[in-house]
Amino acid sequence: MSILVVGSVALDSVETPSGRIENALGGSATYFSVAASFFTREIKLVGIVGDDFPQEHIDFLLSRGIDLTGLERVSGKTFYWSGRYGDNLNVAETLSTELNVFEEFAPKLPESYRNVKRVFLANINPELQMDVLRQMKDVELAVCDTMNLWISERKAKLLETIKHVDVFVLNDAEARQLTGESNLNKAAKMVLNYGPSRVIIKKGEHGSVTFSKTSCFSSPAYPLENIVDPTGAGDTFAGGFLGYLASTQAFENPRVRGDQSKKVLGASAPRGDLSESNVRKAIVYGTVLASFNVEDFSLNRQRSLTRAEIESRFAEMRAITEF
């Protein structure tokens, strides 16, 4: 099943205690797409790059089966981010942010993208996220991410966008910032009252926790001894999560919005399996993909990663959490 992703495609320079990399492939849409491609080769990317964006990066994304019809290439420089991590790898120090062509980014969905049922709205301006939803015709599952900048500067617009998504993803600091509540359990319940049917709170090396109105599930992070570069881990998590969900099917749509009741669909209209048990599996798959991503700079680890390695680590996660 197809997934639409709208977000940044960038060039990153990153320094960590393990070394440094210059002008590497980055961006939220990039990390998401590559992670999701391990589960489905029907990913449609909407983003923008400049004429300095290397062809080798285009070729890599195409090799992962990612549809780049919606990737604009315009005159100018590609979005560039430079950052540094110290001993605390949960916190990045931004050294430089150059929006370049991304500053004028206004997502335009090709007609062939408008009927996609699943969408990931990466951490772009919430007004742009809302505009994407308006361009789509019949969304089954909308997943939305954000960042501290939008909470600070576009909170009202962000809250409006959240009303129209099914799953809202953010990290623990952002959850506290958005709600003003230090306790994550209380913060999650407040976010659910904003509109989404599920919230996922990422906690870095401490894993993640997800809440719906009727459930709570906590997943640990995979125990790693060597972390090289945490950049893109959150978007990789989201790619693994939504990619796995898109690869499964069920004939019951558990999405409930307002007074809409559950609707059992016939065999001619399969939907993604959004059952609680399958969502939990998807979160663990997202955790597994993120654990591989941080083992090398940029997307280098994902270039050599195999589905067999993913399944092996998923089995380890199951064994780690069994009691």
URTAUR-V559953 format. One record per residue. N is the residue number from 1. SS is DSSP state (2 for helix, 1 for strand, 0 for the rest). PHI is phi in whole degrees, 0 to 359 (999 if undefined). NEAR is the number of other ideal C-beta (glycine too) atoms within 12 Angstrom. Layout:
# URTAUR-V559953
N:SS:PHI:NEAR / N:SS:PHI:NEAR
This chain:
# URTAUR-V559953
1:0:999:31 / 2:0:284:32 / 3:1:229:46 / 4:1:259:48 / 5:1:234:54 / 6:1:235:48 / 7:0:179:44 / 8:0:271:46 / 9:0:237:48 / 10:1:221:45 / 11:1:245:35 / 12:1:240:41 / 13:1:242:29 / 14:1:228:39 / 15:1:239:26 / 16:1:225:30 / 17:0:301:17 / 18:0:270:23 / 19:1:145:18 / 20:1:211:21 / 21:1:225:26 / 22:1:245:16 / 23:1:49:25 / 24:1:272:34 / 25:1:297:41 / 26:1:209:44 / 27:0:106:42 / 28:2:298:42 / 29:2:294:48 / 30:2:292:46 / 31:2:300:51 / 32:2:299:56 / 33:2:299:53 / 34:2:294:44 / 35:2:297:47 / 36:2:296:49 / 37:0:292:40 / 38:0:285:39 / 39:0:244:37 / 40:0:213:33 / 41:0:258:23 / 42:0:241:27 / 43:1:250:43 / 44:1:245:42 / 45:1:255:46 / 46:1:242:46 / 47:1:194:48 / 48:1:213:37 / 49:1:224:38 / 50:1:268:29 / 51:0:283:17 / 52:0:268:21 / 53:0:288:37 / 54:0:297:19 / 55:2:298:15 / 56:2:298:15 / 57:2:287:35 / 58:2:300:23 / 59:2:299:15 / 60:2:296:26 / 61:2:297:39 / 62:2:296:21 / 63:2:294:18 / 64:0:271:33 / 65:0:78:23 / 66:1:275:40 / 67:1:282:29 / 68:1:255:32 / 69:1:303:22 / 70:1:270:35 / 71:1:269:37 / 72:1:281:28 / 73:1:238:22 / 74:1:235:22 / 75:0:291:15 / 76:0:131:22 / 77:0:260:21 / 78:0:287:38 / 79:0:312:37 / 80:1:232:34 / 81:1:229:33 / 82:1:233:26 / 83:1:213:29 / 84:1:222:27 / 85:1:246:30 / 86:0:263:15 / 87:0:294:12 / 88:0:273:15 / 89:0:282:27 / 90:0:278:22 / 91:0:234:18 / 92:1:259:30 / 93:1:264:19 / 94:1:284:21 / 95:1:265:17 / 96:1:201:19 / 97:1:229:23 / 98:1:240:24 / 99:0:296:22 / 100:2:52:27 / 101:2:293:29 / 102:2:292:36 / 103:2:297:21 / 104:2:257:18 / 105:0:296:36 / 106:0:227:21 / 107:0:305:38 / 108:0:238:21 / 109:0:277:31 / 110:0:303:22 / 111:2:304:14 / 112:2:291:16 / 113:2:267:32 / 114:0:287:24 / 115:0:262:20 / 116:0:296:39 / 117:0:270:32 / 118:1:237:44 / 119:1:223:49 / 120:1:247:51 / 121:1:262:51 / 122:0:290:46 / 123:0:282:39 / 124:0:263:42 / 125:0:311:30 / 126:2:301:35 / 127:2:293:22 / 128:2:289:35 / 129:2:301:43 / 130:2:294:30 / 131:2:296:24 / 132:2:298:40 / 133:2:300:33 / 134:2:294:20 / 135:2:281:27 / 136:0:269:32 / 137:0:262:17 / 138:0:206:17 / 139:0:282:33 / 140:0:271:36 / 141:1:217:40 / 142:1:249:39 / 143:1:244:53 / 144:1:231:46 / 145:1:247:47 / 146:0:208:46 / 147:0:208:34 / 148:2:300:24 / 149:2:301:19 / 150:2:288:32 / 151:2:294:30 / 152:2:286:16 / 153:2:253:16 / 154:0:223:25 / 155:2:300:22 / 156:2:299:18 / 157:2:293:23 / 158:2:296:40 / 159:2:297:27 / 160:2:293:22 / 161:2:294:35 / 162:2:303:40 / 163:0:300:26 / 164:0:253:31 / 165:0:245:41 / 166:0:269:37 / 167:1:233:41 / 168:1:248:46 / 169:1:245:43 / 170:1:202:41 / 171:1:268:38 / 172:2:297:31 / 173:2:295:24 / 174:2:291:33 / 175:2:298:37 / 176:2:292:24 / 177:2:295:24 / 178:2:294:34 / 179:2:261:31 / 180:0:74:14 / 181:0:248:19 / 182:0:284:14 / 183:0:280:16 / 184:2:294:32 / 185:2:298:22 / 186:2:292:19 / 187:2:298:29 / 188:2:299:37 / 189:2:294:23 / 190:2:295:26 / 191:2:297:42 / 192:2:300:31 / 193:2:290:21 / 194:0:285:29 / 195:0:144:25 / 196:0:292:38 / 197:0:274:36 / 198:1:209:41 / 199:1:236:46 / 200:1:242:47 / 201:1:251:44 / 202:1:275:40 / 203:0:235:29 / 204:2:59:29 / 205:2:293:24 / 206:2:259:19 / 207:0:89:32 / 208:1:208:43 / 209:1:221:34 / 210:1:234:42 / 211:1:232:32 / 212:1:238:28 / 213:0:295:19 / 214:0:239:14 / 215:0:212:21 / 216:1:214:24 / 217:1:219:28 / 218:1:245:24 / 219:1:242:35 / 220:0:286:24 / 221:0:282:32 / 222:0:289:37 / 223:0:287:18 / 224:0:251:25 / 225:0:267:9 / 226:0:234:15 / 227:0:247:30 / 228:0:265:29 / 229:0:209:38 / 230:0:281:39 / 231:0:303:42 / 232:0:82:47 / 233:2:298:47 / 234:2:295:42 / 235:2:288:46 / 236:2:294:49 / 237:2:304:48 / 238:2:297:50 / 239:2:295:52 / 240:2:296:51 / 241:2:298:48 / 242:2:285:53 / 243:2:298:44 / 244:2:296:39 / 245:2:302:41 / 246:2:291:42 / 247:0:274:30 / 248:0:248:27 / 249:0:227:22 / 250:1:212:26 / 251:0:251:20 / 252:1:239:22 / 253:1:258:28 / 254:0:278:32 / 255:0:290:31 / 256:0:236:19 / 257:0:231:21 / 258:0:64:10 / 259:0:264:6 / 260:0:287:11 / 261:0:272:12 / 262:0:298:18 / 263:1:237:16 / 264:1:273:14 / 265:0:259:18 / 266:0:285:11 / 267:0:297:11 / 268:0:281:7 / 269:0:227:17 / 270:0:291:20 / 271:1:237:31 / 272:0:296:39 / 273:0:283:27 / 274:0:253:38 / 275:0:295:23 / 276:2:302:22 / 277:2:295:17 / 278:2:286:26 / 279:2:299:38 / 280:2:296:32 / 281:2:298:31 / 282:2:297:44 / 283:2:295:43 / 284:2:292:38 / 285:2:298:42 / 286:2:299:48 / 287:2:298:50 / 288:2:297:45 / 289:2:299:47 / 290:2:297:45 / 291:2:294:43 / 292:2:288:40 / 293:2:302:42 / 294:0:282:39 / 295:0:280:31 / 296:0:207:30 / 297:0:288:32 / 298:0:52:38 / 299:0:257:43 / 300:2:298:27 / 301:2:292:31 / 302:2:289:42 / 303:2:295:25 / 304:2:254:12 / 305:0:293:29 / 306:0:242:14 / 307:2:297:22 / 308:2:297:12 / 309:2:295:20 / 310:2:298:35 / 311:2:295:21 / 312:2:295:18 / 313:2:288:30 / 314:2:300:32 / 315:2:297:19 / 316:2:297:21 / 317:2:298:30 / 318:2:297:21 / 319:2:291:14 / 320:2:298:20 / 321:2:265:22 / 322:0:283:8 / 323:0:208:5
